[in-house]
Amino acid sequence: MFRSTRRRPRTRLQRRAATLVLSAVLMVVLLGMVAFGIDCGYLVLVKTQLQNSADAAALAAGFHLGDDATAIAKAQEYGNLHSAAGRKIQIASSDVECGIWDAEKRIFTPTADGCNAIRVTARCSEQTGGEAQLFFGQFL
């Protein structure tokens, strides 16, 4: 007359199948997070390499502040010695700016004459040989 309210225990096969599905889903999520971490680390590496190139170019150009043409040439020479994302960096003359640095306001103002600072921009773009390619970002 009355049915038993007690549930039957799951069999070993049912528990194993549930664990297998959960493991497969979690493996996909875990691999996605690892891929994201690798790509983010690679972008930080490329950014650091570009910063090193720009710093070396600015230091080399800083020794020739009185002569703008020589400063730009030295910035290009020393900046182009570096590589980022596996490619040589190409610093164009438009990426080197002479200007005035205001130490109180921390502002750089480009000027045509009478400069006391150099600003160098290192790029990883289509004009300089291509952007940095991600390892796993293309698939996700």
Backbone bond lengths (Angstrom), bond angles and torsions (degrees), N, CA, C in turn:
res aa  C-N    CA-C-N  psi(-1)  N-CA   C-N-CA  omega(-1)  CA-C   N-CA-C  phi
1 M - - - 1.411 - - 1.530 112.51 -
2 F 1.284 116.10 -54.95 1.459 119.14 176.39 1.514 109.88 -95.79
3 R 1.299 113.10 138.82 1.455 117.35 175.84 1.516 109.82 -88.71
4 S 1.259 114.48 152.72 1.454 119.47 179.46 1.530 109.10 -75.23
5 T 1.324 116.97 133.83 1.462 121.63 179.11 1.521 111.59 -87.17
6 R 1.266 115.97 -2.05 1.454 120.00 179.93 1.531 109.71 -74.94
7 R 1.340 116.59 131.33 1.463 121.35 179.99 1.505 109.52 -82.62
8 R 1.287 113.26 149.28 1.450 118.07 175.71 1.525 108.39 -78.93
9 P 1.289 118.78 138.99 1.472 119.72 177.63 1.521 110.56 -67.36
10 R 1.313 115.08 146.19 1.460 120.06 177.73 1.517 109.98 -67.73
11 T 1.274 113.11 148.75 1.458 117.17 178.58 1.523 109.62 -80.31
12 R 1.302 115.30 166.29 1.461 120.04 179.83 1.517 111.33 -62.20
13 L 1.300 117.94 -37.33 1.456 122.28 -178.49 1.529 111.20 -65.55
14 Q 1.320 117.74 -39.16 1.469 120.71 178.51 1.530 110.71 -65.76
15 R 1.324 117.13 -41.14 1.458 119.66 179.28 1.523 110.98 -67.43
16 R 1.320 117.44 -38.52 1.454 121.35 -179.99 1.529 110.61 -65.75
17 A 1.304 117.48 -39.55 1.462 121.08 179.46 1.531 110.92 -66.33
18 A 1.312 117.19 -39.99 1.467 120.31 178.50 1.528 110.63 -65.66
19 T 1.311 116.42 -39.79 1.463 120.61 178.72 1.522 111.08 -66.57
20 L 1.310 117.44 -37.01 1.452 121.81 179.56 1.534 111.09 -64.80
21 V 1.318 117.85 -43.84 1.472 121.45 179.03 1.525 110.22 -65.19
22 L 1.315 116.99 -45.21 1.470 120.51 179.12 1.525 111.01 -62.66
23 S 1.321 117.69 -41.41 1.471 121.13 178.73 1.520 111.45 -63.89
24 A 1.316 118.26 -40.16 1.465 121.17 179.38 1.522 111.12 -64.07
25 V 1.303 117.12 -42.70 1.472 120.36 179.70 1.523 110.27 -66.30
26 L 1.307 117.47 -43.74 1.464 120.44 -179.06 1.521 112.15 -68.54
27 M 1.325 118.62 -31.16 1.471 120.97 176.68 1.524 110.90 -65.36
28 V 1.314 117.49 -39.52 1.468 120.67 177.97 1.525 109.84 -63.89
29 V 1.316 116.90 -44.14 1.469 120.87 178.92 1.532 110.38 -63.99
30 L 1.321 116.93 -43.22 1.460 120.93 -179.67 1.530 111.30 -64.68
31 L 1.307 118.26 -42.89 1.464 120.84 177.74 1.530 111.36 -64.64
32 G 1.327 117.35 -36.04 1.467 120.44 176.40 1.520 111.75 -63.48
33 M 1.329 116.86 -40.86 1.462 119.86 179.28 1.528 111.46 -69.18
34 V 1.315 117.38 -38.00 1.469 120.51 177.42 1.531 109.88 -64.67
35 A 1.336 116.89 -43.03 1.466 120.54 178.77 1.528 110.69 -62.22
36 F 1.327 117.09 -41.58 1.460 121.11 178.19 1.524 110.81 -62.87
37 G 1.328 117.42 -41.81 1.461 121.23 179.21 1.524 112.31 -64.64
38 I 1.336 116.84 -40.71 1.467 120.36 178.92 1.519 110.40 -65.15
39 D 1.333 117.99 -44.32 1.464 120.75 -179.75 1.528 111.39 -65.63
40 C 1.327 117.57 -40.31 1.474 119.90 178.21 1.525 110.87 -64.97
41 G 1.313 117.40 -41.16 1.465 120.84 176.95 1.517 112.12 -62.31
42 Y 1.329 116.61 -39.01 1.459 120.51 178.98 1.530 111.04 -66.41
43 L 1.340 117.15 -39.84 1.465 119.85 177.96 1.528 111.63 -65.18
44 V 1.315 116.89 -36.77 1.469 120.16 176.63 1.528 110.16 -65.74
45 L 1.331 117.00 -39.56 1.466 120.92 176.95 1.523 111.13 -61.59
46 V 1.327 117.86 -46.18 1.468 121.50 -179.76 1.528 110.09 -63.90
47 K 1.325 116.87 -40.88 1.469 120.00 178.50 1.530 110.75 -62.38
48 T 1.317 117.46 -40.54 1.458 121.56 178.70 1.532 110.96 -66.07
49 Q 1.327 117.00 -40.30 1.463 119.95 177.89 1.525 111.23 -64.56
50 L 1.325 118.05 -40.08 1.462 121.17 177.01 1.524 110.81 -65.65
51 Q 1.335 116.64 -39.12 1.464 120.27 178.74 1.520 110.87 -65.26
52 N 1.338 117.61 -39.40 1.467 120.92 177.33 1.523 110.87 -62.11
53 S 1.323 116.93 -41.42 1.463 120.79 178.67 1.526 111.37 -64.15
54 A 1.317 116.35 -44.88 1.469 120.10 -179.90 1.523 111.06 -65.53
55 D 1.320 117.52 -38.79 1.469 120.88 178.43 1.525 111.40 -64.87
56 A 1.337 116.87 -44.23 1.469 120.10 179.37 1.521 110.65 -63.85
57 A 1.329 116.93 -40.42 1.459 120.51 179.69 1.527 111.04 -65.97
58 A 1.320 116.65 -41.88 1.465 119.61 -179.52 1.533 111.48 -67.59
59 L 1.327 117.31 -38.87 1.464 119.70 177.63 1.524 111.58 -65.49
60 A 1.334 116.25 -41.00 1.467 119.40 179.14 1.523 110.61 -66.05
61 A 1.329 117.12 -39.70 1.464 120.45 179.96 1.522 111.48 -72.43
62 G 1.325 116.92 -26.91 1.462 120.42 -179.00 1.519 113.50 -63.80
63 F 1.319 118.00 -26.22 1.468 120.83 177.94 1.522 112.14 -72.82
64 H 1.326 117.86 -14.28 1.467 122.14 -177.55 1.532 110.58 -121.53
65 L 1.330 117.19 43.09 1.465 120.82 -175.73 1.518 113.32 -64.40
66 G 1.277 120.14 -29.52 1.454 121.28 -177.91 1.520 113.55 -71.08
67 D 1.324 117.43 -29.14 1.455 122.54 -177.07 1.531 108.40 -113.81
68 D 1.347 115.98 105.98 1.465 120.10 -174.31 1.523 112.64 -64.77
69 A 1.313 118.00 -40.31 1.472 120.59 -178.34 1.528 111.08 -64.33
70 T 1.319 117.09 -41.98 1.464 120.85 178.72 1.528 110.66 -68.58
71 A 1.322 116.42 -38.59 1.465 120.62 179.28 1.526 110.70 -62.52
72 I 1.324 116.91 -43.24 1.467 120.86 179.57 1.529 110.30 -66.11
73 A 1.320 116.80 -41.69 1.468 120.69 179.39 1.528 111.13 -63.88
74 K 1.323 117.58 -42.73 1.468 120.93 179.22 1.535 110.89 -67.60
75 A 1.316 116.69 -38.05 1.470 119.69 177.82 1.527 110.33 -62.42
76 Q 1.314 117.09 -43.14 1.458 120.35 177.82 1.524 111.12 -65.65
77 E 1.326 116.58 -42.42 1.470 120.50 -178.21 1.527 111.28 -60.89
78 Y 1.334 117.16 -49.43 1.459 120.57 -176.53 1.528 112.03 -77.13
79 G 1.308 117.52 -33.04 1.466 120.06 178.18 1.513 112.38 -68.91
80 N 1.336 116.92 -34.18 1.457 121.03 -178.51 1.523 113.07 -77.33
81 L 1.320 118.20 -6.48 1.463 120.84 176.46 1.528 112.38 -75.19
82 H 1.312 117.08 -15.27 1.464 122.17 -175.27 1.526 110.91 -96.24
83 S 1.336 114.64 167.93 1.460 120.52 176.08 1.522 108.86 -136.70
84 A 1.322 114.16 152.90 1.467 121.52 176.51 1.519 107.81 -143.97
85 A 1.305 116.33 140.02 1.469 123.08 -179.66 1.526 110.74 59.30
86 G 1.323 116.89 30.64 1.450 120.91 178.18 1.512 115.16 78.38
87 R 1.326 118.38 8.58 1.467 122.30 -180.00 1.521 109.36 -127.00
88 K 1.324 115.09 152.47 1.461 120.19 175.70 1.530 109.03 -67.73
89 I 1.312 115.53 141.55 1.460 120.77 178.35 1.517 108.76 -84.14
90 Q 1.306 117.23 135.22 1.459 123.40 177.33 1.527 108.15 -114.24
91 I 1.314 116.35 109.41 1.464 120.86 177.89 1.520 107.66 -97.60
92 A 1.314 115.99 119.24 1.465 121.51 179.41 1.523 109.39 -83.80
93 S 1.327 115.39 162.97 1.471 118.79 179.33 1.526 111.01 -66.70
94 S 1.326 117.22 -24.81 1.466 119.56 177.50 1.526 112.04 -74.93
95 D 1.330 118.00 -13.42 1.459 121.86 178.23 1.529 112.66 -86.43
96 V 1.327 117.10 -4.94 1.468 121.67 179.17 1.523 107.36 -110.87
97 E 1.338 116.09 122.20 1.470 121.00 -178.47 1.519 109.96 -123.59
98 C 1.315 115.44 136.08 1.461 121.77 172.71 1.516 107.49 -98.95
99 G 1.314 116.41 142.21 1.456 118.36 -178.21 1.510 112.74 -169.13
100 I 1.315 114.64 -166.89 1.463 123.50 -178.65 1.522 108.51 -110.73
101 W 1.324 116.51 130.23 1.455 121.80 177.09 1.523 109.09 -103.99
102 D 1.333 116.73 121.02 1.457 122.64 176.09 1.530 107.41 -95.31
103 A 1.331 116.25 108.45 1.461 120.81 -174.15 1.524 112.41 -69.68
104 E 1.337 117.95 -31.99 1.460 120.19 -179.06 1.525 111.16 -69.90
105 K 1.324 116.69 -48.23 1.468 121.23 -178.20 1.522 112.67 -87.21
106 R 1.349 116.42 -12.33 1.457 122.96 -178.06 1.528 111.17 57.15
107 I 1.343 114.88 51.82 1.469 122.66 -178.52 1.523 109.16 -126.73
108 F 1.326 115.51 134.43 1.462 121.96 174.89 1.520 107.59 -102.11
109 T 1.352 116.07 127.01 1.459 121.89 179.02 1.521 109.03 -119.44
110 P 1.337 118.19 114.38 1.464 119.68 178.75 1.527 111.23 -65.62
111 T 1.339 116.40 136.42 1.459 122.33 177.36 1.524 109.15 -135.57
112 A 1.327 115.27 162.20 1.466 120.30 179.68 1.527 111.76 -85.48
113 D 1.322 116.89 -28.74 1.468 119.15 -178.22 1.523 109.47 -143.83
114 G 1.318 115.67 158.05 1.460 121.45 177.14 1.525 113.20 69.02
115 C 1.297 117.77 51.32 1.464 119.41 -177.29 1.524 111.12 -92.24
116 N 1.323 115.33 152.98 1.456 120.75 175.12 1.534 111.33 -125.02
117 A 1.348 116.26 6.27 1.467 120.40 -179.00 1.527 110.16 -150.87
118 I 1.311 114.27 159.12 1.470 121.51 178.14 1.527 107.41 -126.57
119 R 1.336 116.55 135.75 1.464 121.27 174.08 1.529 108.27 -118.46
120 V 1.333 115.72 126.31 1.460 121.69 -179.72 1.524 108.22 -119.12
121 T 1.322 115.63 134.36 1.462 121.47 177.72 1.525 108.58 -114.66
122 A 1.319 116.84 119.82 1.463 121.91 176.26 1.522 107.81 -101.20
123 R 1.330 116.22 132.45 1.458 120.67 -175.00 1.524 111.54 -123.87
124 C 1.307 113.57 154.38 1.459 122.16 171.91 1.532 105.06 -126.19
125 S 1.342 116.59 83.07 1.456 121.01 -174.00 1.520 110.26 -134.88
126 E 1.315 116.46 -176.97 1.464 121.31 -178.97 1.531 111.76 -62.11
127 Q 1.321 117.79 -34.41 1.459 121.07 -178.74 1.530 111.39 -71.75
128 T 1.315 117.65 -22.89 1.461 120.50 -176.41 1.522 112.63 -108.33
129 G 1.325 117.73 23.13 1.460 120.02 176.04 1.507 115.31 109.44
130 G 1.304 119.00 1.04 1.458 121.22 176.50 1.513 113.47 115.04
131 E 1.304 114.25 151.44 1.454 120.38 179.12 1.523 110.24 -76.81
132 A 1.310 115.57 164.12 1.467 120.55 177.73 1.526 108.66 -70.34
133 Q 1.318 116.55 125.58 1.459 121.86 -179.68 1.527 109.79 -88.80
134 L 1.318 115.88 133.62 1.453 120.97 176.92 1.528 109.89 -79.41
135 F 1.323 115.81 154.75 1.459 119.53 179.47 1.533 111.11 -78.66
136 F 1.329 115.80 -53.28 1.461 120.17 -174.59 1.517 113.34 -108.31
137 G 1.323 118.11 -13.47 1.462 121.38 -177.35 1.528 112.68 -63.32
138 Q 1.303 117.64 -24.57 1.470 120.56 179.83 1.513 110.32 -69.06
139 F 1.329 117.21 -31.28 1.470 120.70 -177.05 1.501 112.93 -86.63
140 L 1.330 116.22 -29.66 1.459 119.80 -178.65 1.491 109.31 -91.16
